């Protein structure tokens, strides 16, 4: 009997070895990014993703983002263009991936990315081409795209760029993003919380309005009108779906963004005057001055929430609940929550553990627990699920100031894309299914342990059966580590400010950042973008 406490302790440790906090390589990558060194961060991205084909999509995503923020627009699109066909390949789960995840764990299969990540992939591809066209047209030459870099740190002008060709590519990719990716996401979503991206539709209209009026075809005009109108409906729907209380996260984009409504009216006024009169009366917005251009400033702020391991323990005889989070972990949103699914009771410890209470109930007969999970009279089952830390509200937005225009002008920004909410909604939609798959794998792995425990009990060796069940179950489930892979370099959210301005050259500031001169043309949109990234907390294997 003296060996029993030791057996229990060893089993508990073995069952919890799967989760040790966020990967150090990812933390280092984000630290270098926050310090304004995206080129150094690329080395960390390579360490994080490795060289296997199964993780090629994530590798190209992070490297493409880091090149974009370093101002290397051509190299960025080489990475992102390589990722695009992988999305098409991985959207349909293959039999091989099902086998790998069924036998080992979810991280054993290829990284297919989340639907909102697929949309962002196309957005950055299109944005790179649009920025390249603006540079070639001398509309705006970014002094930097990452706020932490010093102005002029990197050359942003691609050599021999054809602005007409670059604008054409930007539109082609915007069409793929909205007509293909969003439709495929909606078709696969079912009753999921996340099923659309209104900002993608808004941007598609922006890409058309950034064309000189003489270059816009009838098809372009129709596309822009449909996308801007569709964005208003999508914003309203997402606010209703993701803005509900009690779903475990915040959605902070407005139901009717001012920028989307005003661009929609601007497009109608030029393209469909009759519809413009009706929509202008419905929306109640003042028309843009005749002959004016417009400036759209997009601020990509922060870092999207990254999955962390949520440790789950089955509460059975001989099982002690996991230790409570430390004060440092609680500051990062780690909690401890008890929840039940059918006949099984669990303890969840880790980031945002209370979200487990929002999962649906899976009825599990008590006899199944006894026969499959605890045939020796007691069991220790510990596994992990990916989860996000507790959500925090968006910080105050950066105002935009424009000088050298007739009279100083300022604009109040609004959240146009709450990517952090999309990540949380997408993970919330997947968590119950992930739990079912995990429990199914655990049950299969337990079968061999159960056979040995049953044999021991038949020989009246109850203590041996007890020990076999404890140690064997812990060793069998020690491979159940959470799949923490994600596109870590995406922003938390995107803020936007739209200003109607007369033709000419203006100076633009976003908060304290000087973004340089921007040329405004009549009936055309000029786009300015900036990314700010905070320094992440230092995380090591010893101090998760």
C-alpha positions in Angstrom: 0.0 0.0 0.0 3.0 2.4 0.5 3.5 2.3 -3.3 0.0 3.6 -4.0 0.6 7.4 -3.4 3.7 7.2 -5.6 1.8 5.5 -8.4 -0.9 8.1 -8.3 1.6 11.0 -8.3 3.6 9.5 -11.2 0.4 9.0 -13.2 -0.8 12.5 -12.6 2.5 14.0 -13.7 2.6 11.8 -16.8 -0.9 12.7 -17.7 -0.1 16.4 -17.5 3.2 16.5 -19.4 1.5 17.4 -22.6 1.0 21.1 -21.7 3.8 23.4 -20.7 2.6 26.8 -21.9 3.0 28.7 -25.2 6.0 27.7 -27.4 9.1 29.7 -26.6 9.8 30.1 -30.4 6.4 31.8 -30.9 7.0 34.1 -27.9 10.4 35.1 -29.3 9.0 35.7 -32.7 6.4 38.1 -31.3 8.9 39.8 -29.0 11.1 40.6 -32.0 8.1 41.8 -33.9 7.1 44.1 -31.0 10.7 45.4 -30.9 10.4 46.4 -34.6 12.6 43.7 -36.0 10.4 41.6 -38.3 13.5 40.2 -40.1 14.8 38.6 -36.9 11.3 37.3 -36.2 11.4 35.3 -39.4 14.1 33.0 -37.9 11.8 32.3 -35.0 9.0 31.6 -37.4 11.2 28.9 -39.0 11.9 27.4 -35.6 8.2 27.5 -34.7 6.9 25.8 -37.9 9.8 23.7 -39.1 10.1 22.5 -42.6 7.5 19.8 -43.0 4.7 20.0 -45.5 2.1 19.5 -42.8 3.0 22.9 -41.3 3.8 24.7 -44.6 0.6 26.8 -44.5 1.4 28.3 -41.0 5.1 28.9 -42.0 4.1 30.8 -45.2 1.5 32.8 -43.3 3.8 34.0 -40.5 6.7 34.6 -42.9 4.5 36.5 -45.3 3.2 38.7 -42.6 6.7 39.5 -41.3 7.9 40.4 -44.8 4.8 42.6 -45.2 5.6 44.5 -42.0 9.2 44.7 -43.0 8.1 46.5 -46.2 9.2 43.7 -48.5 5.9 43.6 -50.4 7.1 41.4 -53.3 8.7 38.8 -51.0 5.7 38.9 -48.8 3.4 37.9 -51.7 5.8 35.2 -52.7 5.2 33.6 -49.3 1.4 34.3 -49.2 1.0 33.2 -52.8 2.6 29.9 -51.8 0.1 29.6 -49.0 -3.0 30.2 -51.1 -3.2 26.9 -52.9 -2.6 25.1 -49.6 -5.8 26.6 -48.3 -7.6 25.0 -51.2 -5.9 21.7 -50.5 -6.5 21.7 -46.8 -10.1 22.9 -46.7 -11.1 19.4 -47.4 -9.8 17.1 -44.6 -8.1 14.1 -46.1 -8.4 10.5 -44.9 -4.7 10.6 -43.9 -5.3 13.6 -41.6 -8.2 11.9 -39.9 -6.2 8.8 -39.3 -3.3 10.7 -37.7 -5.5 12.8 -35.4 -7.6 9.8 -34.5 -4.6 7.7 -33.3 -2.4 10.4 -31.7 -3.7 13.9 -31.2 -5.0 16.8 -33.2 -1.5 18.4 -33.7 -0.4 15.2 -35.4 -2.3 16.2 -38.6 -1.5 19.0 -41.0 -2.2 22.6 -40.1 -5.2 23.7 -42.2 -5.8 27.1 -40.6 -9.1 28.6 -39.6 -11.6 30.1 -42.0 -11.0 33.6 -40.8 -7.3 33.1 -41.3 -7.9 32.0 -44.9 -9.8 35.3 -45.5 -6.9 37.3 -43.9 -4.4 35.5 -46.2 -6.2 36.9 -49.3 -6.6 40.3 -47.7 -2.9 40.7 -47.2 -2.1 39.4 -50.7 -4.5 42.0 -52.2 -3.3 44.7 -49.8 0.4 44.2 -50.9 -0.6 44.7 -54.6 -2.7 47.8 -53.7 0.1 49.4 -51.7 2.6 48.6 -54.5 0.3 50.4 -57.0 0.0 53.4 -54.7 3.7 53.6 -54.4 4.2 53.4 -58.1 1.5 56.1 -58.6 3.0 58.3 -56.0 -0.2 58.3 -54.0 1.5 57.2 -50.7 5.0 56.0 -50.1 4.9 54.4 -46.6 7.8 55.5 -44.4 7.2 52.3 -42.4 4.4 49.7 -42.0 5.3 48.6 -38.5 5.1 51.4 -36.0 8.1 50.1 -33.9 10.5 50.5 -36.9 12.2 53.8 -37.4 11.0 55.8 -40.4 12.8 55.0 -43.6 14.3 51.8 -42.1 13.4 49.7 -45.2 12.8 50.4 -48.9 9.2 50.0 -49.7 9.2 50.7 -53.4 9.2 47.5 -55.5 11.3 48.0 -58.7 9.6 48.4 -62.1 6.1 47.9 -60.7 3.2 48.4 -63.1 0.5 50.2 -61.1 -2.3 49.1 -63.6 -1.2 45.4 -63.3 -0.8 45.7 -59.5 -4.4 47.1 -59.1 -5.7 44.4 -61.4 -4.2 41.7 -59.2 -5.5 43.4 -56.1 -9.1 43.2 -57.5 -8.7 39.6 -58.7 -7.6 38.5 -55.2 -10.4 40.5 -53.5 -12.9 38.7 -55.8 -11.4 35.3 -54.7 -11.5 36.4 -51.1 -15.2 37.4 -51.1 -16.7 35.2 -53.8 -14.8 32.0 -53.0 -13.4 32.0 -49.5 -16.4 33.6 -47.7 -18.9 31.4 -49.6 -17.0 28.3 -48.7 -16.8 29.4 -45.1 -20.5 30.1 -44.9 -21.3 26.7 -46.5 -19.2 24.9 -44.0 -20.3 27.0 -40.9 -23.7 25.5 -40.3 -24.8 26.9 -36.9 -21.3 28.1 -35.9 -20.9 31.5 -34.4 -18.4 32.6 -37.0 -19.5 32.4 -40.6 -18.6 35.6 -42.4 -16.2 38.5 -42.5 -17.8 41.9 -43.2 -14.5 43.7 -43.3 -13.4 41.5 -46.3 -16.5 42.7 -48.2 -15.8 46.3 -47.1 -12.2 46.0 -48.3 -13.2 44.6 -51.7 -15.2 47.8 -52.3 -12.2 49.8 -51.1 -10.0 48.1 -53.7 -12.3 49.1 -56.5 -12.6 52.7 -55.2 -8.8 52.9 -55.1 -8.8 52.6 -58.9 -8.7 55.8 -60.9 -12.3 56.3 -62.2 -11.2 55.8 -65.8 -9.9 52.3 -65.0 -13.2 51.0 -63.5 -15.1 48.7 -65.7 -18.9 48.1 -65.4 -18.1 44.8 -63.7 -15.9 46.6 -61.2 -18.6 49.1 -60.4 -21.2 46.3 -59.9 -18.7 44.4 -57.7 -18.0 47.4 -55.5 -21.7 48.2 -55.1 -22.5 44.6 -54.1 -19.6 44.3 -51.7 -20.2 47.6 -49.9 -23.9 46.9 -49.6 -23.2 43.3 -48.5 -20.7 44.5 -45.9 -23.5 46.5 -44.1 -25.7 43.4 -43.9 -22.8 41.3 -42.8 -21.8 43.7 -40.1 -25.4 43.8 -38.8 -25.6 40.0 -38.8 -22.2 39.4 -37.1 -23.1 42.0 -34.4 -26.3 40.0 -33.6 -24.5 36.6 -33.6 -21.2 37.4 -32.0 -22.5 40.3 -29.8 -24.6 38.0 -27.6 -23.9 37.9 -23.9 -22.7 34.8 -22.2 -20.7 33.3 -25.1 -17.3 33.8 -23.5 -15.9 36.7 -25.5 -16.5 40.2 -26.7 -17.3 41.3 -30.3 -16.6 45.0 -30.6 -17.2 46.0 -34.2 -20.3 48.2 -34.7 -23.5 46.9 -36.3 -23.4 49.8 -38.8 -19.9 51.2 -39.3 -19.9 54.8 -40.5 -17.1 54.2 -42.9 -18.9 51.3 -44.7 -22.2 53.3 -45.0 -20.4 56.4 -46.3 -18.4 54.5 -48.9 -21.5 52.7 -50.0 -23.3 56.1 -50.6 -20.3 57.5 -52.3 -20.3 54.6 -54.7 -24.1 54.8 -55.4 -23.9 58.6 -55.9 -21.5 58.0 -58.8 -22.8 54.7 -60.2 -26.5 54.6 -59.4 -28.1 58.0 -58.6 -31.6 56.7 -58.2 -30.6 54.1 -55.7 -28.4 56.7 -54.0 -31.4 58.9 -53.3 -33.3 56.1 -51.6 -30.4 54.8 -49.6 -29.2 58.3 -48.6 -32.7 59.0 -47.1 -32.7 55.6 -45.3 -29.2 55.9 -43.9 -29.5 59.6 -43.1 -25.9 60.5 -43.8 -24.7 63.8 -45.4 -23.3 63.3 -48.9 -19.6 63.7 -49.6 -18.7 67.0 -51.2 -18.9 66.9 -55.0 -15.5 66.3 -56.6 -13.8 65.3 -53.4 -11.6 62.3 -52.8 -11.4 60.3 -49.7 -8.7 59.0 -47.3 -9.0 55.7 -45.5 -6.6 55.1 -42.6 -6.4 51.5 -41.3 -4.7 50.8 -38.0 -4.0 47.1 -37.4 -3.6 47.0 -33.6 -2.2 44.5 -31.2 -1.8 40.7 -31.4 -4.6 38.2 -31.9 -5.3 35.8 -29.0 -3.1 32.7 -29.2 -4.4 29.3 -28.1 -2.9 28.0 -24.9 -3.3 24.5 -23.3 -6.5 24.1 -21.2 -5.8 21.1 -19.0 -8.8 18.8 -18.5 -8.9 16.2 -15.7 -11.5 13.5 -15.3 -12.7 13.5 -11.7 -12.7 9.8 -10.7 -11.6 7.7 -7.7 -8.0 8.4 -6.9 -7.8 11.6 -9.0 -6.8 14.9 -7.5 -7.7 18.1 -9.2 -4.9 20.0 -11.0 -3.2 22.7 -9.1 -4.8 26.1 -9.2 -3.3 28.8 -11.5 -0.5 30.9 -10.1 -1.1 34.6 -9.6 1.0 35.3 -12.7 -1.2 32.9 -14.7 -4.4 34.4 -13.3 -3.2 37.8 -14.5 -3.0 36.3 -18.0 -6.6 35.0 -17.8 -6.0 31.4 -16.4 -8.8 30.1 -14.2 -10.1 26.8 -12.9 -13.6 25.5 -13.6 -15.5 22.3 -12.9 -18.0 21.1 -15.5 -19.8 18.0 -16.5 -20.8 16.3 -19.7 -23.3 13.5 -19.2 -22.1 11.0 -16.6 -18.6 12.5 -16.6 -17.3 15.3 -14.3 -14.2 17.2 -15.3 -12.0 19.9 -13.9 -10.6 22.4 -16.4 -7.5 24.5 -15.5 -6.0 27.1 -17.8 -6.8 30.1 -19.9 -10.5 31.1 -19.9 -11.5 27.7 -18.4 -15.0 29.0 -17.7 -15.9 28.7 -21.4 -16.3 25.0 -20.7 -19.6 25.8 -19.1 -20.9 26.9 -22.5 -20.3 23.6 -24.2 -23.2 21.4 -25.0 -23.9 18.3 -22.9 -22.8 14.9 -24.2 -24.8 12.1 -22.5 -22.5 9.3 -21.4 -23.9 6.2 -19.5 -22.3 5.5 -16.2 -21.8 1.9 -17.2 -19.5 3.1 -20.1 -17.4 5.0 -17.6 -17.0 1.8 -15.4 -16.3 -0.6 -18.3 -14.2 1.5 -20.6 -12.6 4.3 -18.5 -12.3 2.8 -15.0 -12.5 -1.0 -15.1 -9.9 -1.2 -12.3 -12.0 0.8 -9.9 -10.2 4.1 -10.5 -8.6 6.1 -13.3 -6.5 9.1 -14.1 -7.3 10.8 -17.4 -5.6 14.0 -18.2 -5.7 15.7 -21.6 -5.6 19.2 -23.1 -7.7 21.3 -25.4 -6.7 24.6 -27.0 -8.3 27.6 -25.3 -7.9 31.4 -25.3 -7.1 33.5 -22.2 -10.0 35.6 -20.8 -11.0 38.3 -23.2 -10.1 42.0 -22.5 -11.8 45.1 -24.0 -10.2 46.9 -26.9 -8.0 49.8 -25.7 -8.9 53.4 -26.7 -8.6 53.9 -30.5 -5.9 56.0 -32.2 -7.3 59.3 -33.7 -6.3 60.4 -37.2 -5.1 64.0 -37.9 -4.8 65.5 -41.3 -3.0 68.8 -41.9 -2.2 70.9 -45.1 -5.8 70.4 -46.1 -8.1 73.4 -46.2 -8.5 73.6 -42.4 -7.1 71.0 -40.1 -9.1 67.8 -40.1 -9.4 64.9 -37.7 -11.4 61.7 -37.6 -12.7 59.4 -35.0 -11.8 55.7 -35.7 -14.1 52.7 -35.4 -13.4 49.0 -35.2 -13.9 47.5 -38.6 -12.6 44.0 -38.0 -12.5 42.3 -34.6 -10.2 39.5 -35.6 -9.7 38.4 -31.9 -13.4 37.7 -31.6 -13.3 35.7 -34.8 -10.5 33.6 -33.4 -12.4 33.0 -30.2 -15.6 32.2 -31.9 -13.9 29.8 -34.3 -12.2 28.0 -31.4 -15.4 28.0 -29.3 -17.2 26.4 -32.3 -14.6 23.6 -32.5 -14.0 22.9 -28.8 -17.0 20.5 -28.1 -16.1 18.5 -31.2 -12.4 18.5 -30.2 -13.4 17.2 -26.7 -15.5 14.4 -28.3 -12.6 13.4 -30.5 -10.2 13.5 -27.6 -12.4 11.4 -25.4 -12.9 8.9 -28.2 -9.1 8.6 -28.6 -8.7 8.2 -24.9 -11.4 5.5 -24.8 -9.6 3.6 -27.6 -6.2 3.9 -25.8 -7.8 2.8 -22.6 -9.0 -0.4 -24.2 -5.6 -2.0 -23.8 -5.3 -0.8 -20.2 -8.8 -2.1 -19.5 -8.0 -5.5 -20.8 -5.0 -5.8 -18.5 -7.0 -4.5 -15.5 -9.9 -6.9 -16.2 -7.5 -9.8 -16.3 -6.0 -8.8 -12.9 -9.5 -8.5 -11.4 -10.4 -12.0 -12.6 -7.4 -13.3 -10.7 -8.6 -11.5 -7.6 -5.6 -9.1 -7.8 -7.6 -5.9 -7.1 -4.7 -3.8 -6.0 -2.7 -4.7 -9.2 -5.8 -3.9 -11.3 -6.0 -0.5 -9.5 -2.3 0.2 -10.2 -2.5 -0.9 -13.8 -5.5 1.3 -14.4 -3.9 4.4 -12.8 -0.5 4.1 -14.4 -1.6 2.8 -17.7 -4.3 5.4 -18.2 -1.9 8.2 -17.4 0.7 6.8 -19.8 -1.8 6.3 -22.6 -3.2 9.8 -22.3 0.2 11.6 -22.0 0.2 12.0 -25.8 -3.0 14.1 -25.6 -1.5 17.5 -26.0 -3.5 20.5 -27.3 -3.1 21.7 -30.9 -1.9 25.3 -30.3 -1.1 26.1 -34.0 -2.4 29.4 -35.3 -1.4 32.4 -37.4 0.1 34.2 -34.4 1.2 37.4 -36.2 -2.3 38.6 -37.1 -3.5 41.8 -35.3 -6.1 41.8 -32.5 -8.4 44.1 -34.6 -8.4 46.6 -37.4 -9.5 50.2 -36.8 -10.6 52.5 -39.7 -11.0 56.2 -40.2 -12.6 57.6 -43.4 -12.3 61.3 -44.3 -13.7 63.1 -47.3 -11.0 65.6 -48.6 -10.5 67.9 -51.5 -7.9 67.0 -54.1 -4.3 67.8 -53.1 -1.5 66.5 -50.9 -2.1 66.2 -47.1 0.0 65.2 -44.1 -1.4 62.3 -42.1 -0.8 61.3 -38.5 -2.2 58.3 -36.6 -1.9 59.0 -32.9 1.7 59.9 -32.4 2.9 58.3 -35.7 3.7 60.5 -38.7 2.7 58.6 -41.8 3.9 61.3 -44.3 2.3 62.9 -47.3 -0.7 61.4 -49.1 -2.1 62.5 -52.4 -5.9 62.8 -52.7 -7.5 62.6 -56.1 -11.1 63.4 -57.1 -13.5 60.5 -56.8 -10.7 58.1 -55.8 -9.8 56.5 -52.5 -6.3 56.8 -51.0 -5.3 54.1 -48.5 -2.9 54.4 -45.5 -2.1 51.5 -43.2 -0.1 51.0 -40.0 0.5 48.1 -37.6 1.2 48.5 -33.9 2.4 45.5 -31.9 2.8 45.3 -28.1 5.7 43.4 -26.5 4.4 40.0 -25.2 5.1 38.8 -21.7 8.3 36.7 -21.4 7.3 33.0 -21.3 9.7 30.2 -20.7 9.3 26.5 -20.2 10.0 26.9 -16.5 7.6 29.9 -16.1 4.5 29.4 -18.2 
